[in-house]
């Protein structure tokens, strides 16, 4: 930078007082596989003057996109649901094109409430990384999540309440923009979107929601970026 303000989302450093053209490498491992990555910067130059310079400043990651295809309700309009999760920082459903179009259902699950299913129609909410949401639409839609990717540690606190209908059930979601791994059993939506089934795998796809069963309140679930080493 030119010595000005330091930005929270710094991607490149050591650009000050470069005597000549300098090539910088910026680590974008977290964003590999994104359909679109936007890196923005401000350029300042006095080209043509003696001792001309070019400053590149405000280098930042402005956004990237992930898309997920949703199959519409089948006949009867009461099945073919999807478990979805946001791969970016908290976002309003209104900022995900197509999510609230047509006839739709969007729920999150709160195991601490007697009526666990919270419908967006009755109480709007943001999509928060780490949470899983139940979703269906009356038409096929491609959901496009655009924004800054989640960059936390992947830790989710689970809840177990024996007072309500589904003790220990938690709807969570992969918060990362690529495949993540968990070290415990979990459940996913079946291919028909009508029921839940054991996953029989240790990975969770990008934008995928899952169900885990907590054995005690306050238990932690961690989504890992790296696949665990295989044991004998």
N, C-alpha and C positions, 0 to 999 in steps of 0.2 A: 504494500500500500504506500501511499505518499505520506504516511505519518499521521493520518487523520484518525477518525473514529475507528475503534475496533469493533467488528461485528460478531454477534454471537455465533452465527452459522459460518464461521470462517472455513474456507476450503483450501486456500492457498496462502502461504506466508513467505517471508524473505524476498519480497519483490522490491524492497527499497534500495535505491542507489545502484541499480544495475547499469554497468557501463555500456552494455551492448544488448542486442536482442537476446532474450533469455527464454528458454523453453521450460515451462513448469508442468509437472505431472500432478494431477489432482486425483486423490483416491475416491473412486465412486463404487467401491465394492458393494455397498449397501443397496445400490440402485440398479445393479445388473439385472437385465431382463425386463426393465420397465419399457413400456411402449413409447414413452416420450419423456425425456429429461430436459428441463430448461435451466441453463446456467446463465445468469445475467451479470453484467458488469458495467461500470461507467468508464468511458475512455476520455482522457483529456490530453490534448496535444497542442504544441506551438510549431507545428510543421512549417518549414520554410525559414525559421529564424536560426541564427547562429546558436549552436549547441542545442538543437531541437530535442525535445523529449516527448515521450508518451507515457502517461500514467494510466494504469488500469486499477480501478478501485471498486469497492462495493461488490466484490466477487461473491456470489451467493447462489445457492440452489433454490430456484423459485418454485419448482413443482415437478411432478412426474405423474404418470397415469397408470392405472391398472384397470382392466376390464373383466367383467364376469357375466357370462350368459345365463339368463334365467328362462326356464321353460314355463309357459303359462299354466294356469289352472286347467285341469282336465274337465271333462263334462261333469256337471254337478257343482263345479266351482267350490269344492270343499277339500281338495287335496292337491298334491304336487307343490309342497312347500320346500323351501331351501333354507339351510342354515348358513348365514353369511356373516362376515366380519370385515371391519374397515382396516385397510392396510396403511392408513395415514393418521395424522393427528386428528383430534375430534372434529367432526364435520356435521353440519345440519343435513338431514335427508333432502332438503330443498336444493342443496348444492350438488346432488348426485343426479345428473340428468336421467329422466325416465323412472326413477325410483318411486315417485309419488304420482305417476301418470296412470291413466286408465283406472280400473277398479283394482285396488291393492289391499293387502294386509301386511302390517309390519308390527312385530311384537318384540319386547324383551322380557326376560324371565326373572322375576325377583323372588327368590326362595324364602325371603323373610316376611312376605305378605300372604295373607289368607287367600287372596285372589292373585295367584302368582303371575299370570299373563297380563302384561301391561300393553294395551293397544295404542298405537300412535294416533288413531282417530280420537281417542278420549283424552290422551295426555301426551303432547308432543315431546320429543327428546332428541338429543344429538347421538350420533353413532360414535362410540368411544372405543379406542383400540383395546383389545383384550376381552371385549364382550362379544357374545354371539347373539345374533338376532334371527328370528323366524320370519320368513318373507315369502310372499306369493304375489303374482300379478295376473290380471286377466288376459294379458297378451305377452308374447315373448319380448323380452327387453334385454338389452346389453347395458349393464350398469358400468359407468366409468367414474372411478374415484380419482380425483385430481387434487394434488396438494403436497405438502411436505410429508415424507414418510416418517412413520413412528421410529424413534431412535432410543427407546427406553431399554430396560433390562429384561423385559419379557415376563416379569413376575406378576401373577394374578393371585389375589387373596380369595379363597373359597369360603362359602358359607354353608353351615349345616344347621338347620332348624328342625327339630323333631315335632314342632307344633303344627306343621302344615302338611299338605297333601303329599308332597314329594320331598321327603327329607334327604338332604345331601345333594340334590340335583343342582348342578350349576351349568348354565349356558355360557360358554366362553368362546373366544375366537383367536386365531393366529393374528397377532398385532403387526407382524412384519410383512414387508412387501414381497417376500419370497417364501419358499417352503421352510417350515420350522419343525422341531422335533420335541416330543414329550416322552417322559420315562414312566408313564402309567397307562392303564387301560382307559379307553374312552369310547364314546358312541357317536355315530354320524347319522345323517338322514339317508334312508335307502334310496335306490335309484328311481323309484316311483314317487318319491316325495310324500309318502303316506305314513311312515313310521320310522322309529329309530332302531339302529342295529349296531352290534359291536364293530369297531373299525378294523381290528386285526392288523394293525400297522402302527408304526411309531412316529409317522410324519403327518403334519397337518398342512394342507395346501394353502397358498396365498388366498386371502379373502374367504377362507373356510371357517365356519363355526362348528363347534363340537360340544358334546355333553360329557362332563366328568362328575363323578360321585364323590363328595367329600365325606371322609370318615369322622372328621371333627371340625368344629368351627375355627376359622382363622388359618386353616391349612393353606400352604402356598403351592401353586402350580407354576412351573417355569417353562416357557417356550424357548428352546435353544436354537441358535442359528446354525450350529454344526451338528452333524449326525454323531451320535455317541459311538464310541469304539465297541466293536462286537466282542462279546466274551465267549469263552469256550462253551 
